[in-house]
Amino acid sequence: MYPAFTERGKETILKAKPHVVHDVGGIQSVRPESLHELFEKFFNEGDLDRIGRLYEPDAALVDRDGTIVSGKSSIIEYIRGLLSLKPTIRVEHIRTIEAGDVAVLVSEWQMSGTAPDGSTITDGGRTYDIVRLQSDGTWKVVIDNPWGTVLPDLGEETKLPRKH
């Protein structure tokens, strides 16, 4: 059911399908789900530059209320606001579904930080992210949906009729 793997140091090499190395600021990985590992690391370090390297230029992020944050620079500003809470995040990978050069990453995350009044803030969810293999062999986030089941309100004119 799952591809066979072998451990080599800290790397897991999937033998069922070869993966390329993803290099972001000296951090390398061989799997699309490593984007979540890298996000956790860079977020906890407060490294917006390296977080930004994980996203495609036209990426989108779905906020809790369904609002879409469009474009890498807007996503970075959104994350900058989160980092003002001095948070830590823990991301636990659940599943990767790959189809050619596209993959869906499913992970659960927990975050805690400090509100401006000094109180502790905690939050969490299940993220469903769409990532794409780039022409240079790296994986990048196309759609970041940290709330998983939250869908944007597309308006009445864009709703399709249901098939019965």
MARLUM-594818 format. One line per field, with one value per atom (N, C-alpha, C, O): x, y, z; chain; atom name. Coordinates in nm, 2 decimals, padded with zeros to 4 digits. Atoms other than C-alpha are relative to their C-alpha. Example, Ala and Ser with C-alpha at 12.3 -4.5 7.8 and 13.67 -1.06 7.14 Angstrom:
residues 2
xx = (00.09_01.23_00.09_00.19_-00.09_01.37_-00.08_-00.03)
yy = (-00.12_-00.45_00.12_00.12_-00.11_-00.11_00.11_00.22)
zz = (00.00_00.78_00.00_00.07_00.00_00.71_00.08_00.09)
kette = (A_A_A_A_A_A_A_A)
atom = (N_CA_C_O_N_CA_C_O)
end
This chain:
residues 164
xx = (00.08_00.00_00.09_00.07_-00.09_00.27_00.13_00.17_-00.13_00.60_00.10_00.11_-00.11_00.90_00.09_00.11_-00.10_01.15_00.11_00.10_-00.12_01.49_00.04_00.03_-00.05_01.64_00.15_00.22_-00.14_01.97_00.03_00.00_-00.02_02.07_-00.13_-00.22_00.13_01.79_-00.09_-00.21_00.08_01.66_-00.08_-00.03_00.08_01.38_-00.01_-00.05_00.00_01.42_-00.11_-00.11_00.11_01.10_00.05_00.09_-00.05_01.19_-00.11_-00.07_00.10_00.85_00.00_-00.03_-00.01_00.90_00.11_00.12_-00.11_01.21_-00.05_-00.13_00.03_01.19_00.13_00.24_-00.11_01.41_00.03_-00.05_-00.04_01.59_-00.05_-00.05_00.06_01.42_00.10_00.12_-00.10_01.68_-00.05_-00.07_00.05_01.56_00.10_00.09_-00.09_01.84_00.08_00.11_-00.09_02.06_-00.07_-00.01_00.08_01.78_-00.05_-00.11_00.04_01.72_-00.09_-00.09_00.10_01.44_-00.02_00.01_00.03_01.33_-00.15_-00.18_00.15_00.95_-00.08_-00.04_00.09_00.67_-00.04_-00.05_00.05_00.55_00.11_00.08_-00.11_00.89_-00.03_00.03_00.04_00.73_-00.06_-00.03_00.05_00.54_00.10_00.10_-00.11_00.85_00.08_00.12_-00.07_01.03_-00.08_-00.02_00.08_00.74_00.01_00.03_-00.01_00.74_00.14_00.14_-00.14_01.12_00.01_00.05_-00.02_01.12_-00.10_-00.06_00.10_00.80_00.05_00.05_-00.05_00.95_00.12_00.15_-00.12_01.27_-00.04_00.04_00.05_01.06_00.07_00.08_-00.08_01.24_-00.10_-00.13_00.10_00.99_00.06_-00.01_-00.06_01.24_00.00_-00.04_00.00_01.27_-00.14_-00.17_00.14_00.90_-00.05_-00.12_00.04_00.84_00.05_-00.02_-00.06_01.06_-00.08_-00.06_00.08_00.81_-00.12_-00.19_00.12_00.53_00.03_00.13_00.00_00.47_-00.04_-00.11_00.03_00.44_-00.15_-00.19_00.14_00.07_-00.08_-00.20_00.07_-00.01_-00.12_-00.13_00.12_-00.33_00.00_00.04_00.02_-00.39_-00.15_-00.20_00.13_-00.74_00.00_00.04_00.00_-00.80_-00.12_-00.20_00.11_-01.03_-00.14_-00.23_00.14_-01.33_-00.03_-00.13_00.02_-01.28_00.06_00.05_-00.06_-01.11_00.13_00.20_-00.12_-00.84_00.10_00.08_-00.12_-00.50_00.07_00.12_-00.06_-00.36_00.14_00.17_-00.13_00.00_00.10_00.07_-00.11_00.33_00.02_00.04_-00.03_00.39_-00.11_-00.08_00.11_00.04_00.00_-00.03_-00.01_00.09_00.11_00.09_-00.11_00.42_-00.05_-00.02_00.05_00.25_-00.10_-00.10_00.10_-00.03_00.08_00.05_-00.08_00.23_00.08_00.11_-00.07_00.43_-00.09_-00.05_00.10_00.11_00.00_-00.01_00.00_00.11_00.13_00.12_-00.13_00.48_00.01_00.09_-00.01_00.41_-00.05_-00.03_00.04_00.25_00.11_00.09_-00.11_00.59_-00.04_-00.02_00.06_00.43_00.10_00.21_-00.07_00.56_-00.11_-00.23_00.09_00.40_00.05_00.17_-00.04_00.40_-00.09_-00.21_00.07_00.30_00.02_00.14_-00.01_00.23_-00.06_-00.18_00.05_00.21_-00.09_-00.06_00.09_-00.08_00.01_00.02_00.01_-00.09_00.04_00.02_-00.03_00.04_-00.06_-00.06_00.06_-00.15_00.06_00.04_-00.07_00.06_-00.07_-00.12_00.05_-00.06_00.09_00.07_-00.10_00.23_00.07_00.14_-00.07_00.36_-00.08_-00.04_00.08_00.09_-00.02_-00.03_00.03_00.03_-00.09_-00.09_00.07_-00.21_00.07_00.09_-00.07_-00.05_-00.11_-00.17_00.10_-00.27_00.08_00.16_-00.07_-00.13_-00.09_-00.18_00.06_-00.25_00.10_00.22_-00.09_-00.10_-00.06_-00.18_00.03_-00.10_00.09_00.21_-00.08_00.02_-00.03_-00.15_00.03_00.06_00.09_00.20_-00.07_00.17_-00.05_-00.13_00.03_00.13_-00.08_-00.02_00.08_-00.15_00.07_00.15_-00.05_-00.07_-00.02_00.06_00.03_-00.23_00.08_00.07_-00.08_00.02_-00.07_00.00_00.07_-00.24_00.05_00.10_-00.04_-00.16_-00.11_-00.23_00.09_-00.32_00.04_00.15_-00.02_-00.36_-00.10_-00.21_00.09_-00.50_00.05_00.16_-00.05_-00.48_-00.11_-00.22_00.09_-00.64_00.06_00.17_-00.05_-00.60_00.01_-00.09_-00.03_-00.44_-00.01_00.04_00.00_-00.51_00.07_00.00_-00.07_-00.25_00.03_00.05_-00.03_-00.19_00.14_00.17_-00.14_00.18_00.03_-00.03_-00.04_00.34_00.15_00.22_-00.14_00.67_00.04_-00.03_-00.05_00.86_00.09_00.15_-00.09_01.07_00.14_00.22_-00.13_01.38_00.01_00.12_-00.01_01.29_-00.05_-00.05_00.05_01.16_-00.15_-00.22_00.15_00.81_-00.03_00.04_00.05_00.62_-00.15_-00.22_00.15_00.28_-00.07_-00.03_00.09_00.01_-00.12_-00.16_00.12_-00.29_00.03_00.05_-00.03_-00.23_-00.14_-00.19_00.13_-00.55_00.01_-00.02_-00.03_-00.46_-00.12_-00.11_00.12_-00.82_-00.07_-00.17_00.04_-00.88_-00.14_-00.16_00.14_-01.26_-00.06_-00.17_00.05_-01.30_00.01_00.12_00.00_-01.40_-00.04_-00.12_00.04_-01.41_-00.14_-00.19_00.13_-01.75_00.03_00.08_-00.03_-01.73_-00.11_-00.10_00.11_-02.06_-00.10_-00.06_00.11_-02.39_00.03_00.00_-00.02_-02.28_00.10_00.11_-00.10_-02.00_-00.03_00.04_00.04_-02.19_-00.06_-00.14_00.04_-02.25_-00.12_-00.13_00.11_-02.58_00.05_00.15_-00.03_-02.56_-00.06_-00.17_00.05_-02.59_-00.07_-00.03_00.07_-02.85_00.00_-00.05)
yy = (-00.12_00.00_00.12_00.21_-00.12_00.25_-00.04_-00.16_00.03_00.27_-00.04_00.01_00.04_00.09_00.11_00.20_-00.11_00.32_-00.06_-00.16_00.03_00.30_00.13_00.24_-00.12_00.54_00.01_-00.09_-00.03_00.70_00.13_00.24_-00.12_00.94_00.05_-00.01_-00.07_01.19_00.00_00.05_00.00_01.14_-00.13_-00.24_00.11_00.91_00.00_00.10_00.00_00.80_-00.09_-00.21_00.08_00.68_-00.07_-00.01_00.08_00.40_-00.02_-00.05_00.02_00.38_00.10_00.07_-00.11_00.71_00.09_00.13_-00.08_00.91_00.15_00.19_-00.14_01.27_00.08_00.03_-00.09_01.56_00.07_00.07_-00.07_01.76_00.14_00.21_-00.14_02.08_00.07_00.04_-00.07_02.33_00.14_00.22_-00.13_02.64_00.05_00.01_-00.06_02.84_-00.11_-00.09_00.09_02.54_-00.12_-00.21_00.11_02.31_-00.09_-00.03_00.08_02.01_-00.11_-00.16_00.11_01.76_-00.07_-00.02_00.08_01.49_-00.03_-00.11_00.03_01.49_00.13_00.23_-00.12_01.74_00.04_00.15_-00.02_01.70_00.07_00.13_-00.08_01.85_00.15_00.22_-00.15_02.19_00.03_00.14_-00.03_02.16_-00.01_00.07_00.00_02.06_00.13_00.19_-00.12_02.36_00.12_00.21_-00.11_02.59_00.01_00.12_00.00_02.48_00.06_00.14_-00.05_02.54_00.15_00.22_-00.14_02.88_00.09_00.20_-00.08_03.00_00.01_00.12_00.00_02.91_00.09_00.14_-00.08_03.09_00.15_00.24_-00.14_03.40_00.04_00.16_-00.03_03.38_00.01_-00.08_-00.03_03.55_-00.03_-00.07_00.01_03.54_-00.15_-00.18_00.14_03.16_-00.06_-00.15_00.04_03.12_00.04_-00.04_-00.04_03.32_-00.08_-00.10_00.08_03.09_-00.13_-00.21_00.12_02.81_00.01_-00.08_-00.03_02.98_00.04_00.10_-00.05_03.03_00.15_00.19_-00.15_03.40_00.03_00.13_-00.02_03.37_-00.09_-00.11_00.09_03.15_00.07_00.19_-00.05_03.19_-00.07_-00.18_00.05_03.15_00.02_00.13_-00.02_03.09_00.02_-00.06_-00.04_03.27_-00.07_-00.13_00.07_03.13_00.04_-00.05_-00.04_03.34_-00.02_00.02_00.03_03.22_00.11_00.09_-00.10_03.54_-00.06_-00.13_00.05_03.47_00.11_00.22_-00.09_03.63_-00.04_-00.16_00.04_03.64_00.06_00.17_-00.04_03.65_-00.02_00.00_00.03_03.57_00.12_00.10_-00.11_03.92_00.03_00.06_-00.01_03.94_-00.11_-00.08_00.11_03.60_00.03_00.00_-00.03_03.71_00.11_00.10_-00.10_04.02_-00.06_-00.02_00.07_03.80_-00.08_-00.07_00.08_03.57_00.10_00.06_-00.10_03.88_00.04_00.06_-00.04_03.97_-00.12_-00.09_00.11_03.62_-00.01_-00.03_00.00_03.64_00.11_00.10_-00.10_03.95_-00.05_00.01_00.06_03.72_-00.09_-00.15_00.08_03.55_-00.14_-00.20_00.13_03.22_-00.12_-00.10_00.13_02.86_-00.08_-00.08_00.09_02.61_-00.14_-00.16_00.15_02.23_-00.05_-00.04_00.05_02.07_-00.15_-00.19_00.14_01.70_-00.05_-00.04_00.05_01.54_-00.12_-00.21_00.11_01.31_-00.08_-00.20_00.07_01.23_00.09_00.21_-00.06_01.32_-00.08_-00.20_00.06_01.25_00.07_00.19_-00.05_01.29_-00.04_-00.15_00.03_01.31_00.08_00.20_-00.07_01.39_00.11_00.08_-00.11_01.73_00.08_00.20_-00.06_01.82_-00.09_-00.21_00.08_01.70_00.08_00.20_-00.06_01.76_-00.05_-00.16_00.03_01.78_00.02_00.13_-00.01_01.71_-00.01_-00.11_00.00_01.80_00.06_00.14_-00.07_01.90_00.09_00.05_-00.09_02.20_00.06_00.07_-00.06_02.36_00.12_00.11_-00.12_02.72_00.06_00.06_-00.08_02.92_00.12_00.12_-00.13_03.28_00.09_00.05_-00.10_03.59_00.12_00.19_-00.12_03.85_00.13_00.13_-00.13_04.22_00.03_00.10_-00.03_04.22_-00.10_-00.10_00.09_03.94_-00.14_-00.23_00.13_03.66_-00.10_-00.06_00.10_03.33_-00.03_-00.04_00.04_03.25_-00.14_-00.16_00.13_02.90_-00.02_00.02_00.03_02.78_-00.13_-00.17_00.12_02.48_-00.04_00.02_00.04_02.31_-00.11_-00.17_00.10_02.06_00.07_00.12_-00.07_02.21_-00.10_-00.21_00.07_02.09_00.09_00.19_-00.09_02.24_-00.06_-00.18_00.05_02.21_00.05_00.17_-00.04_02.21_-00.05_-00.15_00.04_02.19_-00.01_00.07_00.02_02.06_00.10_00.12_-00.11_02.34_-00.05_-00.16_00.05_02.32_-00.02_-00.09_00.02_02.35_-00.12_-00.14_00.12_02.04_00.03_-00.07_-00.03_02.22_-00.01_00.01_00.00_02.20_00.13_00.18_-00.12_02.51_00.00_-00.07_00.00_02.59_00.09_00.20_-00.08_02.70_00.05_00.17_-00.04_02.70_-00.04_-00.16_00.03_02.72_00.02_00.13_00.00_02.63_-00.06_-00.17_00.05_02.61_-00.05_-00.11_00.03_02.57_-00.12_-00.17_00.12_02.28_00.00_-00.01_00.01_02.27_00.13_00.14_-00.14_02.65_00.02_00.01_-00.03_02.74_00.15_00.20_-00.13_03.09_00.02_-00.07_-00.03_03.25_00.06_00.17_-00.04_03.27_00.09_00.13_-00.08_03.46_-00.09_-00.20_00.08_03.34_-00.03_-00.13_00.02_03.39_-00.11_-00.15_00.10_03.14_-00.14_-00.23_00.13_02.86_-00.08_-00.04_00.09_02.56_-00.08_-00.11_00.08_02.37_-00.14_-00.20_00.13_02.03_-00.10_-00.08_00.11_01.71_-00.09_-00.13_00.10_01.47_-00.13_-00.23)
zz = (00.00_00.00_00.00_-00.08_-00.01_00.10_-00.07_-00.06_00.06_-00.09_00.10_00.21_-00.09_00.06_00.02_-00.07_-00.02_00.22_00.09_00.16_-00.08_00.38_00.07_00.01_-00.07_00.64_-00.03_-00.02_00.02_00.56_00.08_00.03_-00.09_00.84_00.03_00.09_-00.03_00.87_-00.12_-00.11_00.12_00.51_-00.01_00.01_00.04_00.41_-00.15_-00.21_00.15_00.05_-00.05_-00.02_00.05_-00.12_-00.12_-00.22_00.12_-00.36_-00.10_-00.22_00.10_-00.53_-00.11_-00.23_00.10_-00.71_00.03_00.15_-00.03_-00.74_00.02_-00.05_-00.02_-00.60_-00.01_00.01_00.01_-00.66_00.13_00.22_-00.13_-00.39_-00.01_-00.11_-00.01_-00.28_00.09_00.21_-00.07_-00.17_00.03_-00.07_-00.04_00.02_00.11_00.22_-00.09_00.18_00.07_00.19_-00.06_00.24_00.06_00.11_-00.05_00.36_-00.12_-00.21_00.12_00.13_00.05_00.16_-00.03_00.11_-00.13_-00.24_00.12_-00.13_-00.02_-00.11_00.01_-00.08_00.00_00.06_00.00_-00.15_00.14_00.17_-00.13_00.21_00.09_00.20_-00.07_00.32_00.00_00.08_00.00_00.24_00.14_00.19_-00.14_00.57_00.10_00.20_-00.09_00.75_00.00_00.10_00.01_00.61_00.05_00.11_-00.05_00.68_00.15_00.21_-00.15_01.05_00.04_00.13_-00.04_01.07_-00.02_00.07_00.03_00.90_00.08_00.12_-00.08_01.08_00.14_00.20_-00.14_01.42_00.01_00.12_00.01_01.32_-00.03_-00.02_00.04_01.21_-00.14_-00.16_00.13_00.86_-00.11_-00.19_00.11_00.62_-00.14_-00.23_00.13_00.34_-00.05_-00.16_00.04_00.34_00.00_-00.08_00.02_00.40_-00.14_-00.20_00.13_00.09_-00.12_-00.22_00.11_-00.12_-00.01_-00.11_00.01_-00.05_-00.08_-00.11_00.08_-00.25_-00.14_-00.17_00.14_-00.62_00.00_00.10_00.00_-00.72_00.01_00.07_00.00_-00.78_00.10_00.08_-00.10_-00.48_00.07_00.06_-00.07_-00.28_00.14_00.15_-00.13_00.09_00.04_00.02_-00.04_00.23_00.15_00.23_-00.14_00.56_00.06_00.00_-00.07_00.83_-00.04_-00.04_00.04_00.72_-00.15_-00.20_00.15_00.35_-00.09_-00.21_00.08_00.24_-00.07_00.00_00.07_-00.02_00.00_-00.05_00.00_00.02_-00.13_-00.13_00.14_-00.34_-00.02_00.01_00.04_-00.44_00.12_00.23_-00.10_-00.26_00.09_00.21_-00.09_-00.13_00.10_00.21_-00.09_00.02_00.11_00.22_-00.09_00.18_00.10_00.22_-00.09_00.33_00.10_00.22_-00.09_00.48_00.10_00.22_-00.09_00.62_00.11_00.23_-00.09_00.78_00.09_00.21_-00.09_00.91_00.12_00.23_-00.11_01.11_00.10_00.22_-00.09_01.26_00.08_00.20_-00.07_01.35_00.10_00.19_-00.11_01.55_00.13_00.24_-00.12_01.80_00.07_00.17_-00.05_01.86_00.02_00.12_-00.02_01.79_-00.03_-00.08_00.04_01.76_-00.06_-00.02_00.06_01.54_-00.01_-00.02_00.02_01.52_-00.11_-00.10_00.11_01.19_-00.01_-00.01_00.01_01.18_-00.13_-00.16_00.13_00.83_00.01_00.09_00.00_00.77_-00.13_-00.13_00.13_00.40_-00.11_-00.11_00.12_00.06_-00.11_-00.12_00.12_-00.26_-00.12_-00.14_00.12_-00.57_-00.13_-00.14_00.13_-00.93_-00.10_-00.12_00.09_-01.17_00.07_00.17_-00.06_-01.09_00.10_00.14_-00.10_-00.84_00.12_00.10_-00.12_-00.48_00.09_00.10_-00.11_-00.20_00.13_00.15_-00.13_00.14_00.11_00.12_-00.11_00.45_00.12_00.15_-00.13_00.79_00.10_00.07_-00.11_01.13_00.07_00.07_-00.06_01.30_00.13_00.14_-00.12_01.64_00.02_-00.01_-00.02_01.71_00.13_00.17_-00.11_02.02_00.00_-00.06_00.00_02.07_00.11_00.20_-00.11_02.28_-00.06_-00.15_00.05_02.22_00.05_00.14_-00.04_02.25_00.15_00.21_-00.14_02.60_00.09_00.22_-00.08_02.71_00.02_00.08_-00.02_02.71_-00.11_-00.21_00.09_02.54_-00.10_-00.06_00.11_02.21_-00.05_-00.08_00.06_02.08_-00.11_-00.11_00.11_01.75_-00.07_-00.04_00.07_01.52_-00.10_-00.11_00.10_01.23_-00.08_-00.05_00.09_00.95_-00.14_-00.20_00.12_00.64_-00.12_-00.11_00.13_00.28_-00.10_-00.14_00.09_00.06_-00.14_-00.14_00.14_-00.32_-00.03_-00.01_00.03_-00.42_-00.14_-00.19_00.13_-00.76_-00.02_00.03_00.03_-00.89_-00.10_-00.21_00.09_-01.06_-00.10_-00.09_00.10_-01.37_00.04_-00.02_-00.06_-01.16_00.09_00.16_-00.09_-00.96_00.14_00.22_-00.14_-00.65_00.01_-00.10_-00.02_-00.50_00.06_00.15_-00.06_-00.42_00.03_-00.04_-00.03_-00.26_-00.10_-00.14_00.09_-00.50_00.08_00.06_-00.08_-00.26_00.14_00.17_-00.14_00.12_00.07_00.08_-00.07_00.30_00.14_00.16_-00.14_00.67_00.08_00.18_-00.07_00.77_-00.06_-00.01_00.06_00.54_-00.06_-00.18_00.05_00.52_-00.03_-00.08_00.03_00.48_-00.15_-00.20_00.14_00.13_-00.01_00.06_00.02_00.00_-00.06_-00.13_00.06_-00.08_-00.14_-00.15_00.14_-00.46_-00.06_-00.17_00.06_-00.50_-00.07_-00.12_00.06_-00.64_-00.15_-00.20_00.15_-01.01_-00.03_-00.15_00.03_-00.98_00.05_00.03_-00.05_-00.82_-00.11_-00.19_00.10_-01.04_00.05_00.17_-00.04_-01.04_00.04_-00.02_-00.03_-00.87_-00.09_-00.14_00.08_-01.07_00.09_00.20_-00.08_-00.94_-00.06_00.00)
kette = (A_A_A_A_A_A_A_A_A_A_A_A_A_A_A_A_A_A_A_A_A_A_A_A_A_A_A_A_A_A_A_A_A_A_A_A_A_A_A_A_A_A_A_A_A_A_A_A_A_A_A_A_A_A_A_A_A_A_A_A_A_A_A_A_A_A_A_A_A_A_A_A_A_A_A_A_A_A_A_A_A_A_A_A_A_A_A_A_A_A_A_A_A_A_A_A_A_A_A_A_A_A_A_A_A_A_A_A_A_A_A_A_A_A_A_A_A_A_A_A_A_A_A_A_A_A_A_A_A_A_A_A_A_A_A_A_A_A_A_A_A_A_A_A_A_A_A_A_A_A_A_A_A_A_A_A_A_A_A_A_A_A_A_A_A_A_A_A_A_A_A_A_A_A_A_A_A_A_A_A_A_A_A_A_A_A_A_A_A_A_A_A_A_A_A_A_A_A_A_A_A_A_A_A_A_A_A_A_A_A_A_A_A_A_A_A_A_A_A_A_A_A_A_A_A_A_A_A_A_A_A_A_A_A_A_A_A_A_A_A_A_A_A_A_A_A_A_A_A_A_A_A_A_A_A_A_A_A_A_A_A_A_A_A_A_A_A_A_A_A_A_A_A_A_A_A_A_A_A_A_A_A_A_A_A_A_A_A_A_A_A_A_A_A_A_A_A_A_A_A_A_A_A_A_A_A_A_A_A_A_A_A_A_A_A_A_A_A_A_A_A_A_A_A_A_A_A_A_A_A_A_A_A_A_A_A_A_A_A_A_A_A_A_A_A_A_A_A_A_A_A_A_A_A_A_A_A_A_A_A_A_A_A_A_A_A_A_A_A_A_A_A_A_A_A_A_A_A_A_A_A_A_A_A_A_A_A_A_A_A_A_A_A_A_A_A_A_A_A_A_A_A_A_A_A_A_A_A_A_A_A_A_A_A_A_A_A_A_A_A_A_A_A_A_A_A_A_A_A_A_A_A_A_A_A_A_A_A_A_A_A_A_A_A_A_A_A_A_A_A_A_A_A_A_A_A_A_A_A_A_A_A_A_A_A_A_A_A_A_A_A_A_A_A_A_A_A_A_A_A_A_A_A_A_A_A_A_A_A_A_A_A_A_A_A_A_A_A_A_A_A_A_A_A_A_A_A_A_A_A_A_A_A_A_A_A_A_A_A_A_A_A_A_A_A_A_A_A_A_A_A_A_A_A_A_A_A_A_A_A_A_A_A_A_A_A_A_A_A_A_A_A_A_A_A_A_A_A_A_A_A_A_A_A_A_A_A_A_A_A_A_A_A_A_A_A_A_A_A_A_A_A_A_A_A_A_A_A_A_A_A_A_A_A_A_A_A_A_A_A_A_A_A_A_A_A_A_A_A_A_A_A_A_A_A_A_A_A_A_A_A_A_A_A_A_A_A_A_A_A_A_A_A_A_A_A_A_A_A_A_A_A_A_A_A_A_A_A_A_A_A_A_A_A_A_A)
atom = (N_CA_C_O_N_CA_C_O_N_CA_C_O_N_CA_C_O_N_CA_C_O_N_CA_C_O_N_CA_C_O_N_CA_C_O_N_CA_C_O_N_CA_C_O_N_CA_C_O_N_CA_C_O_N_CA_C_O_N_CA_C_O_N_CA_C_O_N_CA_C_O_N_CA_C_O_N_CA_C_O_N_CA_C_O_N_CA_C_O_N_CA_C_O_N_CA_C_O_N_CA_C_O_N_CA_C_O_N_CA_C_O_N_CA_C_O_N_CA_C_O_N_CA_C_O_N_CA_C_O_N_CA_C_O_N_CA_C_O_N_CA_C_O_N_CA_C_O_N_CA_C_O_N_CA_C_O_N_CA_C_O_N_CA_C_O_N_CA_C_O_N_CA_C_O_N_CA_C_O_N_CA_C_O_N_CA_C_O_N_CA_C_O_N_CA_C_O_N_CA_C_O_N_CA_C_O_N_CA_C_O_N_CA_C_O_N_CA_C_O_N_CA_C_O_N_CA_C_O_N_CA_C_O_N_CA_C_O_N_CA_C_O_N_CA_C_O_N_CA_C_O_N_CA_C_O_N_CA_C_O_N_CA_C_O_N_CA_C_O_N_CA_C_O_N_CA_C_O_N_CA_C_O_N_CA_C_O_N_CA_C_O_N_CA_C_O_N_CA_C_O_N_CA_C_O_N_CA_C_O_N_CA_C_O_N_CA_C_O_N_CA_C_O_N_CA_C_O_N_CA_C_O_N_CA_C_O_N_CA_C_O_N_CA_C_O_N_CA_C_O_N_CA_C_O_N_CA_C_O_N_CA_C_O_N_CA_C_O_N_CA_C_O_N_CA_C_O_N_CA_C_O_N_CA_C_O_N_CA_C_O_N_CA_C_O_N_CA_C_O_N_CA_C_O_N_CA_C_O_N_CA_C_O_N_CA_C_O_N_CA_C_O_N_CA_C_O_N_CA_C_O_N_CA_C_O_N_CA_C_O_N_CA_C_O_N_CA_C_O_N_CA_C_O_N_CA_C_O_N_CA_C_O_N_CA_C_O_N_CA_C_O_N_CA_C_O_N_CA_C_O_N_CA_C_O_N_CA_C_O_N_CA_C_O_N_CA_C_O_N_CA_C_O_N_CA_C_O_N_CA_C_O_N_CA_C_O_N_CA_C_O_N_CA_C_O_N_CA_C_O_N_CA_C_O_N_CA_C_O_N_CA_C_O_N_CA_C_O_N_CA_C_O_N_CA_C_O_N_CA_C_O_N_CA_C_O_N_CA_C_O_N_CA_C_O_N_CA_C_O_N_CA_C_O_N_CA_C_O_N_CA_C_O_N_CA_C_O_N_CA_C_O_N_CA_C_O_N_CA_C_O_N_CA_C_O_N_CA_C_O_N_CA_C_O_N_CA_C_O_N_CA_C_O_N_CA_C_O_N_CA_C_O_N_CA_C_O_N_CA_C_O_N_CA_C_O_N_CA_C_O_N_CA_C_O_N_CA_C_O_N_CA_C_O_N_CA_C_O_N_CA_C_O_N_CA_C_O_N_CA_C_O_N_CA_C_O_N_CA_C_O_N_CA_C_O_N_CA_C_O_N_CA_C_O_N_CA_C_O_N_CA_C_O_N_CA_C_O_N_CA_C_O_N_CA_C_O)
end
